[in-house]
Structures are given as structure tokens and as C-alpha cells.
Amino acid sequence: MEQSSLTFRYKELERAWDGEKVYEVFIGPQHPASGHMRFIVRLDGDIIVNVEPDIGYVHRTMEKLAETKEYIKSIPLFERATIIDSNNITLGYVRALEKLLGIEVPPRARYLRTLLSEINRIASHLYGLGLAGIFINHSTMFMWGFGDREIWLQLAEELTGARLTHTYSIPGGVRSDLPQDFKDRALKAIRYMERRLKDYMKIFFNNPVTVARYKDIGILKKEDAKRLGIVGPNLRASGVRYDARLVEDYGAYREIDFEVPVREEGDALSRLLLRIDEIKISMDIIRQVLEKIPDGPILAEKYLRLIPPKLRKTMEETGRVKFPGLFASLRPPPGEATARVEMGHGEVFYHIISDGSPKPYRVRIVTPSFRNLLLLRYLPVGHRFMDFPAIYGSVDYFPPEADR
Amino acid sequence: MNLREKIEEKLKDIATSIEYPRPDLIVIAVNRDRIMEAAQRIVELGFDHLASVEGVDLPKENAIEVIYHAESYEEELRNTIVELKTRVARDDPKLQSLINVWPNALYLERETWDMLGVVFEGHPELKRLLLPPWWDDIPPLRKDYKVKVEGIIVGTK
């Protein structure tokens, strides 16, 4: 980032800012640390006076593509928006679809969804923390975060068959049942992670060099966080106790005892520490899910009945769901439904409008990174240029998710 | 007084309809020129930020429906989403920007302009956001924009 060239554009500057005092620095769109996006940062000496994020470099027009596909085919499409958190992002779509179809999900499937959601959340936070580390040139945090994320990806792979593109939640249930010995391996992963979090504290979060870069930097006030509609850990680090898991009835969260962590400071350090708090809570939720998970079918009775008896028997033996033929042309009755789901980055919002045909008339998806984009514009103003990567890292912004 | 009664009382004189399609969703339709007033009243009720702004193209009715979804972080309001919608003419889609009512409409309205061509009057930066700066085709989320599908090529010699 330090090597970005300084560009002087006097004509434009004279119009907008104070003559030669202010100059522009272009960051990105190649990936030095900006990641598929570009910032135009205006500096007065070393002080940031204005940041203009320029996004859209990885836009795929997902909302339009969804209109051209049958409902079920959009699940693998949407998970590509946030590939590091794919069960959470698709769960919002599946929930909205289930509301339209009027389908109840069997308890075991709800617990399994929660299980994968929390595995995804931990992996997503480790990814974000690792990147935050490398933004301030702390390569150990980067390597450790990405290395330890692998443990959770392996768990997800055992459960679903895929490291990242799980396509696990489907209307009425989930795609596969819990593998044998999964509980033991998950508990082992939790024990390992608990030990590692202590190492993280020692080398990164309690490290005076790191704390000096993050503490009291990029403070987001509680009132601003509410009014700007900020979501996820960035919101909760500013003292607002809001989490889509408390609001929307999805997964098994109503039957699980968990707390939503909140911090009051609102600075970059508290945003990062809140992610550590959430990893701990997520591991606790996984423990409870593995304790409490009830027996039973993993697909709604309404769809199970449509599967031929012979296939149903194979399903029971292998624990893998065969799709009923009906899935190829699901036709929800005309109407609309919304759903909110808490992803690692924050709340994702879906709005589906159905006209009764096998393809949606309109699907609206607003991702947490798109809503948090405002932070990259407001938080750095008034800080030194060296604080910019620290703030950007602390926000955990994920460009492919914002661009969709 | 529950939320539904509060909303009815606050908005019945300007809303053309108030519906409750789902337990967590309240849908308020207004005329185009009352959108700012309605939005201000919804904010007064506590729904202080937006979850989404979207446009829905309705070519048969020659209209674009602009939909705002407002939510709240307060414990007693957070279970509900308030949907505020209005229609603008498809060939001249103009609507007052609600950026002063809901500050986070900044990027959401800009995206709707980008994707459906709805002009939000008073919005300070209606310029390309997700589409490339050289885009000169019709807005992609209009129904008459056709997605070009690449065929699956199976070549045998």
C-alpha cells in the first residue's frame, strides 16, 4: 500500500478542495491490500480529508441471474457472493423461500443448519482477522488465521462434502446428515482453537505494537452506528446489542442458550476483539448443538413423501438427501417474503417476489459488506494515512460480497 | 397500543394501502409525491435505517415500483420490517431522494439508479456504482434486458 503512486490533479482539486494543499492517493484496484476495489483517498499532508470507495470490480449481476433460473438453482449462485461464509448467505434465501412455500423444517435439520452456520462464522472471522493482520504487516497473524481456518473448513467438508461451496441448506431441510465420529472431531477442533486463541492474544491482540495501531482509531459512535444501519461485529463493537439470530426465527437459535457479545468502545481494536468473543460463543453453540441435536428426518415430510421408496431407503443408509423431482420446478404462490440471517460479516437481507412461476420475479439481496461500505468512507476521515489500512482491516469488508 | 395500531394512526391519511402479508412484515404503499412525508413518519416511529432499497420493473403496468425496507435495532421494534413502496412511471422514473431521512440510502439508492435507472432527485452522487463507467446499454434489472446465455459447447471431431 505504501508504494501507491501519488497523483496530482490540480484542476479537480481546485474545484473541490483547498488548492495544492490536498492531494489524491489511488489505492487499488489491484490487490496490494485493497482487494478487488479502489479507494481514492484525499490527503492534507498526512491527514485523510476524504475517502471515496470505488466498488463494482467483481460485480456479477446476481439479482438478474436469479430471475433467469429456477428457485433451487439460485442457491449455488448466491453462495458465490461470500464463498467464505456460504451456508449463512444461502440460508437467508432458503428461509425466504420457505416462508413463501409455507414449509416447516424438521428439528434435526434446523440444528444441522446451525452447526454449519457457526462453523462458517468461525472460519469467516479467522479469515477477517488474518487479513486485518497482514494489513498492518503482521504476517504471523495472517498465517495463523488462515492456517487455523483450515481446521473448520475440514469439518465443513466432512459434513457437506465441500470445503467452501457447501450448498447445504435446501428448502425444507439440509443435504446430508451428521457423519460418524463428527462430534469427537468437532470437540477436538474446539479444544485446539481455544488454545490457539490464547496464542493470538499473546502475539497480536495484547501486543503493544498492534494495540498502538488499533486503539482509539476509527471510532464509530453508537448513535452513528444505528443511524447508518451498520451491521454485524462492527455494530456490536459500538455498543448496540443487535443480531439477526435474535430476530429472525431460523436454525435452532431459539432452543440454544447463547449470548450476543457487545463492546462499548467502538474503535478498531474492539471491532477485532469482538470477533474473538464471537468465535468463543460460536464454539459454545457448536458444543450445545452436538449435545442437544434430536433424531429424526433431515428433510420436510412433504418432500420426503415424493421420493420413491427405494431411493428413500438409500437416503436413510447413506445420510444423503436425494432431491425430489419437484425441486426442479418449485412454484411458490404469488406473494413476497423477506428474511434476515446473521452472517460472519453481519446481517444479510433477502426479499423475494414471486408471481407463481418456477422462477422468481425479483430477488433482492443486500449483503452486510455493502451496508458496511459507508464505514470505509466515514471512519478514516481525520486520521493519519497510516491508520487507513488498520481501519480497513478492522471493518472486515469483503468486496465480492458487496458487489454481488 | 401495538405497532400495527401506531402505524395505522400515523400513516392512514397518506397511505394508499397498509397490508400485513407476514407476521414480520408491514407493507405501506403511498403515492409518489408523499414518499418523503411517509418516510419521515416511519423514522419518527423508530425505524431509523434501511435494510434495502430496490426497484421492481413492471413493464405491463408501465411502472417501476421502488421499495424501501426500514428496520430498527430497538428491542421492541427489531422483529418487524417496514416496507414502504411507491410507483414511478417507467419512461420517466423520478423520485425524491430519501437520503436526508435515511442516511444509509446513499449507496442503496445509487445502486437502484445504476440497476433500474430510477433518478433520485436530490441525491448528490448518481454515478455508476456496480456497473462499469462506460455502460451505455439499458439498465440491467429492467425486464427487457436479456441475459446472454453462453451455450455449453461439446466439441467432437
Interface residues (C-beta under 8 A of the other chain):
Chain A: I55 G56 H59 T61 E63 K64 L65 T68 K99 K226 R227 L228 G229 L235 V240 Y242 L246 V247 E248 G335 E336 A337 T338 R340 E347 F349 H351 I353 Y361 R362 R364 V366 F370 R371 L373 L374 D403 R404
Chain B: P21 R22 D24 L25 V27 D48 H49 L50 A51 S52 E54 V56 I67 H69 E71 Y73 R78 N79 I81 E83 W102 P103 N104 L106 Y107 L108 E111 M115 R128 L129 L130 L131 P132 P140 L141 Y145 V147 V149
